[in-house]
Amino acid sequence: MFRNQYDTDVTTWSPTGRLFQVEYAMEAVKQGSAAIGLRSRSHVVLASVNKAQSELSSHQRKIFKVDDHIGVAIAGLTADGRVLSRYMRSESINHSFTYESPLPVGRLVVRLADKAQVCTQRSWKRPYGVGLLVGGLDESGAHLYYNCPSGNYFEYQAFAIGSRSQAAKTYLERRFESFNESSREDLIKDAILAIRETLQGETLKSSLCTVSVLGVDEPFHFLDQESIQKVIDTFEKVPEEEEDGGEAEAEAAAAPTEQGGAGDQDVAPMEM
Amino acid sequence: MLLILWGVLIQFTIPIDNGDALKNAEADSQRTLYPYVTGTSIVAIKYKDGVLMASDMGGSYGSTLRYKNIERVKAIGKHSLLGASGEISDFQEILRYLDELVLNDNMWDDGNSLGPKEVHNYLTRVMYNRRNKFNPLWNTLVLGGVKNGEIYLGMVSMIGVSFEDNHVATGFGNHLARPILRDEWRADLSFEDGVKLLEKCMRVLLYRDRSAINKLQIAKITEEGVTVSQPYSLKTFWEFQAFHNPTAGAQGSW
């Protein structure tokens, strides 16, 4: 995208009918570290890559609990994401207070989208620079939505946003048809495998990712490091153990972790 | 300080000067102090398939039984039934609030809908908030419904007290009907048995509550929906010996 004379203001249209400021905001989402969401009929898993500013600092929190039945993963300007998470928590708790009942995620997402739209139509505002993957439950089961800075929202079976998310999306595209009937464990495994795609060769460790689950009989919560590592261990072999040969879990032997180091975003991920 | 004395809402404020007294009188015209046209008891029970709610069709103007065709039980949305005793105009106002609520809920058009639990809690919030402003909606409301197989029955009073139970009653019903229900209610009542039980309660109320009239409706709500019966009357028996010559023991009295 190149600079042009129509991109100074969010209230200026380009002759081709585009709002460049909004599109630039969507670029900001692509700069953030990856966040992934997938859902089955009864569960939603949100996962993110833990990126830290430096070795000295802690990593940024990208997944937030909105309510027992709603969670959100963000990518982009995390400050904007925090503010929107606070808005979502507020809406959710106000609804619970008045109706003693959980706010259906579909309705929350529409309010969020309308809030984002306002910022695309006021000269004194700027669009939120954050993409949100909202996972939650309502009467019809589990849902996953993606909210865009443009004010649009879409429902997904699975989605990935942020940097190197294309690799994860490709992985998900090949598997998504089975997700609806997936068990909770398989869904978590797929989420972690999708995260691995975005790492482009770095060894997958539980300290590198955050995983959260929510489901019909399971309130939103984060998986602890141990549980994540256990899932990783079922498909990652530590390089020294290569000689032990094929274990029962024939999937993904050590070789793939070395191949992935190509670093090229368009390399097709290896068969699982 | 809020005090309900002999059915009248009294607010204790001490006017500092005459200006305040005038302000008080004006302020009083902005809030409900006492009810004018009132409905008497509602009696409701859970039964095997849902909820049954009975009320008579009377609207009293003080001690005068002025209106005899008031429907005090109404359907709310797809899943709920609301019955009210107390000020009829406030009941109508509540129906307007709920109409708006249900309309907005339908406008979402998204497969989610307000169930009886949500409506009950919404009403509790409304009643309690009005009470806090010293301007209550002078009703005791009964909210019953069925959604996704769950049968719900609850009550909210004019001061915002709210709770759920297997059987509820308002006003005189609390004193005359509930003891009967405590003895005879069962979870697996059939529709016919439920109606019989309610009629037993309503008959007692008819005999003993002077604001009751012999024209009642029974409403039923199940997973399938709401049905409100046509108005009908109960058979009563006045040939008890005690009524034949009531002044036998005290000549000259009536």
Interface residues (C-beta under 8 A of the other chain):
Chain A: F97 T98 Y99 E100 S101 P104 G106 R107 V110 D138 E139 S140
Chain B: W108 D110 G111 N112 S113 L114 G115 K117 E118 H120 N121 Y122 R125
